[in-house]
Amino acid sequence: MTSLTAIGGNTHHGAAFTTTHWSVVLEAQGPTPAAQAALEKLCRTYWRPIYGFVRRQGSSPEEAEDLTQGFFALLLERRDLDAVRKEKGRLR
């Protein structure tokens, strides 16, 4: 498993969700190298806020890391970003 610190997080679980940068979200759609770079940026941006949310729900640090990683794995597996549209609202 990738450690939280290794992907840009830390054990502080009060991180807030950032403003959605739609250029990055839309760039992350598809199989290109630029899309892969944008996807990595999104994962780094949203890891801490998602982890923090899961921790605030009562999960242990290890469980929160697993659940956060699982969220991103499911997002990729289902290709959910391919269906995201700016006009539908925030990425939350």
N, CA, C and O atoms as CSV, one atom per row, in Angstrom:
chain,resi,resn,atom,element,x,y,z
A,1,MET,N,N,0.839,-1.180,0.000
A,1,MET,CA,C,0.000,0.000,0.000
A,1,MET,C,C,0.883,1.242,0.000
A,1,MET,O,O,1.951,1.246,0.612
A,2,THR,N,N,0.451,2.274,-0.669
A,2,THR,CA,C,1.158,3.541,-0.684
A,2,THR,C,C,0.874,4.271,0.615
A,2,THR,O,O,-0.277,4.353,1.044
A,3,SER,N,N,1.903,4.797,1.238
A,3,SER,CA,C,1.658,5.526,2.474
A,3,SER,C,C,1.064,6.887,2.155
A,3,SER,O,O,1.308,7.457,1.092
A,4,LEU,N,N,0.289,7.390,3.084
A,4,LEU,CA,C,-0.367,8.678,2.901
A,4,LEU,C,C,0.657,9.781,2.683
A,4,LEU,O,O,0.466,10.638,1.819
A,5,THR,N,N,1.731,9.773,3.446
A,5,THR,CA,C,2.754,10.794,3.305
A,5,THR,C,C,3.410,10.741,1.933
A,5,THR,O,O,3.748,11.781,1.367
A,6,ALA,N,N,3.590,9.554,1.399
A,6,ALA,CA,C,4.263,9.399,0.109
A,6,ALA,C,C,3.487,10.020,-1.037
A,6,ALA,O,O,4.079,10.361,-2.060
A,7,ILE,N,N,2.172,10.176,-0.894
A,7,ILE,CA,C,1.407,10.764,-1.991
A,7,ILE,C,C,0.976,12.192,-1.682
A,7,ILE,O,O,0.072,12.725,-2.326
A,8,GLY,N,N,1.608,12.797,-0.717
A,8,GLY,CA,C,1.363,14.205,-0.477
A,8,GLY,C,C,0.479,14.503,0.715
A,8,GLY,O,O,0.178,15.668,0.973
A,9,GLY,N,N,0.059,13.501,1.442
A,9,GLY,CA,C,-0.782,13.722,2.596
A,9,GLY,C,C,0.025,13.729,3.873
A,9,GLY,O,O,1.250,13.607,3.864
A,10,ASN,N,N,-0.686,13.873,4.960
A,10,ASN,CA,C,-0.079,13.706,6.269
A,10,ASN,C,C,-1.155,13.194,7.205
A,10,ASN,O,O,-2.269,12.900,6.772
A,11,THR,N,N,-0.840,13.088,8.457
A,11,THR,CA,C,-1.815,12.525,9.371
A,11,THR,C,C,-2.822,13.552,9.860
A,11,THR,O,O,-3.766,13.179,10.557
A,12,HIS,N,N,-2.668,14.809,9.532
A,12,HIS,CA,C,-3.640,15.829,9.902
A,12,HIS,C,C,-4.903,15.586,9.098
A,12,HIS,O,O,-4.857,15.541,7.869
A,13,HIS,N,N,-6.022,15.429,9.773
A,13,HIS,CA,C,-7.227,15.085,9.031
A,13,HIS,C,C,-8.246,16.207,9.004
A,13,HIS,O,O,-9.447,15.938,8.980
A,14,GLY,N,N,-7.807,17.450,9.006
A,14,GLY,CA,C,-8.722,18.563,8.906
A,14,GLY,C,C,-8.656,19.260,7.565
A,14,GLY,O,O,-9.155,20.378,7.436
A,15,ALA,N,N,-8.058,18.641,6.564
A,15,ALA,CA,C,-7.891,19.263,5.257
A,15,ALA,C,C,-9.246,19.539,4.622
A,15,ALA,O,O,-10.156,18.712,4.677
A,16,ALA,N,N,-9.359,20.709,4.023
A,16,ALA,CA,C,-10.607,21.108,3.372
A,16,ALA,C,C,-10.556,20.771,1.891
A,16,ALA,O,O,-9.485,20.720,1.287
A,17,PHE,N,N,-11.726,20.542,1.319
A,17,PHE,CA,C,-11.790,20.325,-0.122
A,17,PHE,C,C,-11.486,21.638,-0.826
A,17,PHE,O,O,-11.966,22.697,-0.421
A,18,THR,N,N,-10.688,21.561,-1.876
A,18,THR,CA,C,-10.307,22.752,-2.616
A,18,THR,C,C,-11.346,23.071,-3.679
A,18,THR,O,O,-12.213,22.254,-3.989
A,19,THR,N,N,-11.243,24.261,-4.225
A,19,THR,CA,C,-12.085,24.639,-5.347
A,19,THR,C,C,-11.765,23.724,-6.516
A,19,THR,O,O,-10.600,23.433,-6.789
A,20,THR,N,N,-12.797,23.276,-7.200
A,20,THR,CA,C,-12.604,22.380,-8.341
A,20,THR,C,C,-11.944,23.131,-9.487
A,20,THR,O,O,-12.445,24.167,-9.924
A,21,HIS,N,N,-10.828,22.616,-9.972
A,21,HIS,CA,C,-10.150,23.177,-11.143
A,21,HIS,C,C,-10.576,22.341,-12.344
A,21,HIS,O,O,-10.010,21.284,-12.620
A,22,TRP,N,N,-11.578,22.837,-13.043
A,22,TRP,CA,C,-12.190,22.052,-14.109
A,22,TRP,C,C,-11.247,21.749,-15.251
A,22,TRP,O,O,-11.395,20.720,-15.910
A,23,SER,N,N,-10.289,22.607,-15.504
A,23,SER,CA,C,-9.337,22.306,-16.580
A,23,SER,C,C,-8.578,21.015,-16.265
A,23,SER,O,O,-8.298,20.228,-17.169
A,24,VAL,N,N,-8.244,20.793,-14.997
A,24,VAL,CA,C,-7.531,19.578,-14.597
A,24,VAL,C,C,-8.474,18.371,-14.652
A,24,VAL,O,O,-8.091,17.305,-15.133
A,25,VAL,N,N,-9.692,18.539,-14.163
A,25,VAL,CA,C,-10.664,17.439,-14.180
A,25,VAL,C,C,-10.922,16.980,-15.611
A,25,VAL,O,O,-10.890,15.783,-15.897
A,26,LEU,N,N,-11.174,17.917,-16.499
A,26,LEU,CA,C,-11.470,17.563,-17.888
A,26,LEU,C,C,-10.249,16.985,-18.587
A,26,LEU,O,O,-10.381,16.097,-19.429
A,27,GLU,N,N,-9.062,17.478,-18.248
A,27,GLU,CA,C,-7.827,16.940,-18.830
A,27,GLU,C,C,-7.592,15.496,-18.393
A,27,GLU,O,O,-6.970,14.723,-19.121
A,28,ALA,N,N,-8.082,15.128,-17.216
A,28,ALA,CA,C,-7.871,13.780,-16.677
A,28,ALA,C,C,-8.709,12.714,-17.376
A,28,ALA,O,O,-8.554,11.523,-17.105
A,29,GLN,N,N,-9.580,13.130,-18.259
A,29,GLN,CA,C,-10.420,12.170,-18.982
A,29,GLN,C,C,-9.649,11.616,-20.170
A,29,GLN,O,O,-9.113,12.372,-20.981
A,30,GLY,N,N,-9.598,10.317,-20.267
A,30,GLY,CA,C,-8.945,9.701,-21.415
A,30,GLY,C,C,-7.635,9.026,-21.080
A,30,GLY,O,O,-7.178,9.066,-19.937
A,31,PRO,N,N,-7.019,8.391,-22.100
A,31,PRO,CA,C,-5.827,7.566,-21.883
A,31,PRO,C,C,-4.488,8.233,-22.225
A,31,PRO,O,O,-3.463,7.551,-22.243
A,32,THR,N,N,-4.467,9.521,-22.491
A,32,THR,CA,C,-3.235,10.176,-22.929
A,32,THR,C,C,-2.271,10.401,-21.761
A,32,THR,O,O,-2.687,10.373,-20.602
A,33,PRO,N,N,-0.991,10.622,-22.057
A,33,PRO,CA,C,-0.038,10.956,-20.985
A,33,PRO,C,C,-0.447,12.223,-20.220
A,33,PRO,O,O,-0.263,12.301,-19.005
A,34,ALA,N,N,-0.998,13.209,-20.927
A,34,ALA,CA,C,-1.458,14.428,-20.252
A,34,ALA,C,C,-2.612,14.113,-19.304
A,34,ALA,O,O,-2.705,14.687,-18.220
A,35,ALA,N,N,-3.484,13.205,-19.714
A,35,ALA,CA,C,-4.600,12.798,-18.851
A,35,ALA,C,C,-4.081,12.084,-17.612
A,35,ALA,O,O,-4.603,12.288,-16.516
A,36,GLN,N,N,-3.072,11.260,-17.771
A,36,GLN,CA,C,-2.489,10.557,-16.630
A,36,GLN,C,C,-1.866,11.539,-15.641
A,36,GLN,O,O,-1.992,11.367,-14.429
A,37,ALA,N,N,-1.194,12.570,-16.159
A,37,ALA,CA,C,-0.595,13.586,-15.288
A,37,ALA,C,C,-1.681,14.368,-14.547
A,37,ALA,O,O,-1.541,14.661,-13.359
A,38,ALA,N,N,-2.754,14.701,-15.247
A,38,ALA,CA,C,-3.861,15.421,-14.617
A,38,ALA,C,C,-4.534,14.555,-13.557
A,38,ALA,O,O,-4.913,15.048,-12.495
A,39,LEU,N,N,-4.680,13.280,-13.844
A,39,LEU,CA,C,-5.280,12.358,-12.884
A,39,LEU,C,C,-4.425,12.258,-11.624
A,39,LEU,O,O,-4.952,12.243,-10.512
A,40,GLU,N,N,-3.123,12.190,-11.795
A,40,GLU,CA,C,-2.229,12.161,-10.632
A,40,GLU,C,C,-2.390,13.430,-9.805
A,40,GLU,O,O,-2.417,13.375,-8.575
A,41,LYS,N,N,-2.496,14.570,-10.478
A,41,LYS,CA,C,-2.679,15.838,-9.767
A,41,LYS,C,C,-3.993,15.830,-8.984
A,41,LYS,O,O,-4.034,16.278,-7.838
A,42,LEU,N,N,-5.057,15.328,-9.592
A,42,LEU,CA,C,-6.342,15.247,-8.893
A,42,LEU,C,C,-6.251,14.349,-7.661
A,42,LEU,O,O,-6.759,14.691,-6.593
A,43,CYS,N,N,-5.610,13.218,-7.819
A,43,CYS,CA,C,-5.465,12.298,-6.686
A,43,CYS,C,C,-4.685,12.946,-5.553
A,43,CYS,O,O,-5.053,12.808,-4.386
A,44,ARG,N,N,-3.628,13.641,-5.884
A,44,ARG,CA,C,-2.834,14.327,-4.855
A,44,ARG,C,C,-3.634,15.452,-4.199
A,44,ARG,O,O,-3.527,15.673,-2.992
A,45,THR,N,N,-4.430,16.156,-4.986
A,45,THR,CA,C,-5.225,17.268,-4.469
A,45,THR,C,C,-6.330,16.792,-3.533
A,45,THR,O,O,-6.566,17.404,-2.492
A,46,TYR,N,N,-6.999,15.718,-3.892
A,46,TYR,CA,C,-8.168,15.271,-3.139
A,46,TYR,C,C,-7.878,14.200,-2.094
A,46,TYR,O,O,-8.758,13.874,-1.297
A,47,TRP,N,N,-6.662,13.642,-2.077
A,47,TRP,CA,C,-6.366,12.567,-1.125
A,47,TRP,C,C,-6.592,13.016,0.319
A,47,TRP,O,O,-7.345,12.378,1.054
A,48,ARG,N,N,-5.956,14.092,0.723
A,48,ARG,CA,C,-6.048,14.543,2.123
A,48,ARG,C,C,-7.470,14.893,2.531
A,48,ARG,O,O,-7.904,14.470,3.602
A,49,PRO,N,N,-8.221,15.649,1.722
A,49,PRO,CA,C,-9.600,15.940,2.136
A,49,PRO,C,C,-10.469,14.683,2.261
A,49,PRO,O,O,-11.276,14.584,3.185
A,50,ILE,N,N,-10.314,13.736,1.354
A,50,ILE,CA,C,-11.104,12.504,1.443
A,50,ILE,C,C,-10.674,11.693,2.663
A,50,ILE,O,O,-11.513,11.196,3.414
A,51,TYR,N,N,-9.375,11.563,2.854
A,51,TYR,CA,C,-8.854,10.864,4.030
A,51,TYR,C,C,-9.383,11.520,5.310
A,51,TYR,O,O,-9.828,10.828,6.226
A,52,GLY,N,N,-9.335,12.840,5.369
A,52,GLY,CA,C,-9.826,13.566,6.538
A,52,GLY,C,C,-11.303,13.325,6.785
A,52,GLY,O,O,-11.725,13.152,7.928
A,53,PHE,N,N,-12.087,13.314,5.722
A,53,PHE,CA,C,-13.513,13.035,5.851
A,53,PHE,C,C,-13.727,11.643,6.447
A,53,PHE,O,O,-14.531,11.472,7.363
A,54,VAL,N,N,-13.012,10.663,5.927
A,54,VAL,CA,C,-13.157,9.287,6.412
A,54,VAL,C,C,-12.727,9.188,7.878
A,54,VAL,O,O,-13.372,8.492,8.663
A,55,ARG,N,N,-11.656,9.871,8.250
A,55,ARG,CA,C,-11.199,9.862,9.653
A,55,ARG,C,C,-12.257,10.478,10.561
A,55,ARG,O,O,-12.516,9.970,11.652
A,56,ARG,N,N,-12.864,11.570,10.111
A,56,ARG,CA,C,-13.889,12.224,10.931
A,56,ARG,C,C,-15.123,11.339,11.112
A,56,ARG,O,O,-15.909,11.556,12.034
A,57,GLN,N,N,-15.296,10.359,10.251
A,57,GLN,CA,C,-16.410,9.419,10.393
A,57,GLN,C,C,-16.092,8.329,11.414
A,57,GLN,O,O,-16.942,7.490,11.710
A,58,GLY,N,N,-14.870,8.339,11.952
A,58,GLY,CA,C,-14.508,7.415,13.017
A,58,GLY,C,C,-13.556,6.302,12.628
A,58,GLY,O,O,-13.263,5.436,13.452
A,59,SER,N,N,-13.069,6.297,11.408
A,59,SER,CA,C,-12.140,5.248,10.975
A,59,SER,C,C,-10.752,5.472,11.559
A,59,SER,O,O,-10.330,6.609,11.768
A,60,SER,N,N,-10.050,4.378,11.820
A,60,SER,CA,C,-8.661,4.461,12.274
A,60,SER,C,C,-7.807,4.993,11.123
A,60,SER,O,O,-8.248,4.976,9.974
A,61,PRO,N,N,-6.592,5.466,11.413
A,61,PRO,CA,C,-5.726,5.947,10.326
A,61,PRO,C,C,-5.507,4.899,9.234
A,61,PRO,O,O,-5.564,5.216,8.046
A,62,GLU,N,N,-5.259,3.669,9.631
A,62,GLU,CA,C,-5.010,2.614,8.636
A,62,GLU,C,C,-6.259,2.320,7.815
A,62,GLU,O,O,-6.189,2.165,6.596
A,63,GLU,N,N,-7.397,2.245,8.489
A,63,GLU,CA,C,-8.658,1.986,7.788
A,63,GLU,C,C,-8.996,3.145,6.850
A,63,GLU,O,O,-9.476,2.928,5.737
A,64,ALA,N,N,-8.745,4.370,7.303
A,64,ALA,CA,C,-9.018,5.540,6.467
A,64,ALA,C,C,-8.138,5.537,5.218
A,64,ALA,O,O,-8.598,5.895,4.133
A,65,GLU,N,N,-6.875,5.133,5.367
A,65,GLU,CA,C,-6.003,5.028,4.193
A,65,GLU,C,C,-6.544,3.994,3.217
A,65,GLU,O,O,-6.581,4.232,2.010
A,66,ASP,N,N,-6.964,2.843,3.740
A,66,ASP,CA,C,-7.510,1.791,2.879
A,66,ASP,C,C,-8.774,2.259,2.163
A,66,ASP,O,O,-8.932,2.031,0.963
A,67,LEU,N,N,-9.671,2.911,2.893
A,67,LEU,CA,C,-10.918,3.379,2.295
A,67,LEU,C,C,-10.668,4.472,1.262
A,67,LEU,O,O,-11.315,4.503,0.215
A,68,THR,N,N,-9.735,5.362,1.558
A,68,THR,CA,C,-9.404,6.421,0.607
A,68,THR,C,C,-8.801,5.826,-0.654
A,68,THR,O,O,-9.177,6.202,-1.764
A,69,GLN,N,N,-7.877,4.908,-0.488
A,69,GLN,CA,C,-7.281,4.241,-1.642
A,69,GLN,C,C,-8.356,3.488,-2.426
A,69,GLN,O,O,-8.346,3.490,-3.657
A,70,GLY,N,N,-9.274,2.850,-1.719
A,70,GLY,CA,C,-10.363,2.133,-2.373
A,70,GLY,C,C,-11.265,3.055,-3.165
A,70,GLY,O,O,-11.744,2.692,-4.240
A,71,PHE,N,N,-11.501,4.253,-2.637
A,71,PHE,CA,C,-12.304,5.237,-3.360
A,71,PHE,C,C,-11.662,5.562,-4.699
A,71,PHE,O,O,-12.326,5.553,-5.736
A,72,PHE,N,N,-10.364,5.851,-4.671
A,72,PHE,CA,C,-9.674,6.190,-5.917
A,72,PHE,C,C,-9.608,4.997,-6.867
A,72,PHE,O,O,-9.730,5.165,-8.080
A,73,ALA,N,N,-9.418,3.805,-6.329
A,73,ALA,CA,C,-9.390,2.607,-7.176
A,73,ALA,C,C,-10.731,2.414,-7.879
A,73,ALA,O,O,-10.769,2.094,-9.067
A,74,LEU,N,N,-11.820,2.607,-7.158
A,74,LEU,CA,C,-13.150,2.463,-7.748
A,74,LEU,C,C,-13.410,3.554,-8.782
A,74,LEU,O,O,-13.988,3.292,-9.837
A,75,LEU,N,N,-12.985,4.764,-8.478
A,75,LEU,CA,C,-13.128,5.878,-9.416
A,75,LEU,C,C,-12.448,5.546,-10.740
A,75,LEU,O,O,-12.998,5.810,-11.809
A,76,LEU,N,N,-11.255,4.967,-10.668
A,76,LEU,CA,C,-10.514,4.598,-11.873
A,76,LEU,C,C,-11.128,3.389,-12.565
A,76,LEU,O,O,-11.271,3.369,-13.788
A,77,GLU,N,N,-11.487,2.389,-11.783
A,77,GLU,CA,C,-12.044,1.156,-12.348
A,77,GLU,C,C,-13.332,1.426,-13.120
A,77,GLU,O,O,-13.546,0.878,-14.201
A,78,ARG,N,N,-14.185,2.275,-12.554
A,78,ARG,CA,C,-15.468,2.567,-13.204
A,78,ARG,C,C,-15.367,3.693,-14.229
A,78,ARG,O,O,-16.335,4.007,-14.922
A,79,ARG,N,N,-14.179,4.296,-14.316
A,79,ARG,CA,C,-13.942,5.409,-15.241
A,79,ARG,C,C,-14.937,6.551,-15.005
A,79,ARG,O,O,-15.443,7.159,-15.948
A,80,ASP,N,N,-15.200,6.823,-13.744
A,80,ASP,CA,C,-16.179,7.843,-13.381
A,80,ASP,C,C,-15.817,9.235,-13.880
A,80,ASP,O,O,-16.707,10.033,-14.174
A,81,LEU,N,N,-14.541,9.538,-13.982
A,81,LEU,CA,C,-14.156,10.874,-14.446
A,81,LEU,C,C,-14.561,11.121,-15.891
A,81,LEU,O,O,-14.744,12.270,-16.293
A,82,ASP,N,N,-14.702,10.063,-16.672
A,82,ASP,CA,C,-15.100,10.234,-18.070
A,82,ASP,C,C,-16.511,10.804,-18.201
A,82,ASP,O,O,-16.849,11.384,-19.233
A,83,ALA,N,N,-17.337,10.645,-17.168
A,83,ALA,CA,C,-18.721,11.120,-17.213
A,83,ALA,C,C,-18.918,12.472,-16.530
A,83,ALA,O,O,-20.016,13.027,-16.570
A,84,VAL,N,N,-17.873,13.007,-15.905
A,84,VAL,CA,C,-17.983,14.270,-15.180
A,84,VAL,C,C,-18.115,15.427,-16.168
A,84,VAL,O,O,-17.386,15.504,-17.156
A,85,ARG,N,N,-19.054,16.322,-15.882
A,85,ARG,CA,C,-19.271,17.506,-16.714
A,85,ARG,C,C,-19.319,18.740,-15.822
A,85,ARG,O,O,-19.955,18.735,-14.768
A,86,LYS,N,N,-18.645,19.783,-16.254
A,86,LYS,CA,C,-18.560,21.020,-15.477
A,86,LYS,C,C,-19.940,21.596,-15.192
A,86,LYS,O,O,-20.189,22.087,-14.091
A,87,GLU,N,N,-20.823,21.543,-16.153
A,87,GLU,CA,C,-22.146,22.155,-15.984
A,87,GLU,C,C,-23.009,21.452,-14.933
A,87,GLU,O,O,-24.041,21.982,-14.522
A,88,LYS,N,N,-22.592,20.272,-14.502
A,88,LYS,CA,C,-23.350,19.552,-13.475
A,88,LYS,C,C,-22.984,20.000,-12.064
A,88,LYS,O,O,-23.660,19.617,-11.109
A,89,GLY,N,N,-21.943,20.792,-11.911
A,89,GLY,CA,C,-21.613,21.304,-10.590
A,89,GLY,C,C,-20.221,20.968,-10.127
A,89,GLY,O,O,-19.352,20.605,-10.919
A,90,ARG,N,N,-20.018,21.096,-8.822
A,90,ARG,CA,C,-18.712,20.870,-8.215
A,90,ARG,C,C,-18.339,19.402,-8.222
A,90,ARG,O,O,-19.203,18.525,-8.247
A,91,LEU,N,N,-17.047,19.149,-8.199
A,91,LEU,CA,C,-16.538,17.777,-8.090
A,91,LEU,C,C,-16.399,17.467,-6.608
A,91,LEU,O,O,-15.342,17.690,-6.017
A,92,ARG,N,N,-17.454,16.958,-6.015
A,92,ARG,CA,C,-17.459,16.633,-4.582
A,92,ARG,C,C,-18.136,15.307,-4.387
A,92,ARG,O,O,-18.254,14.834,-3.256
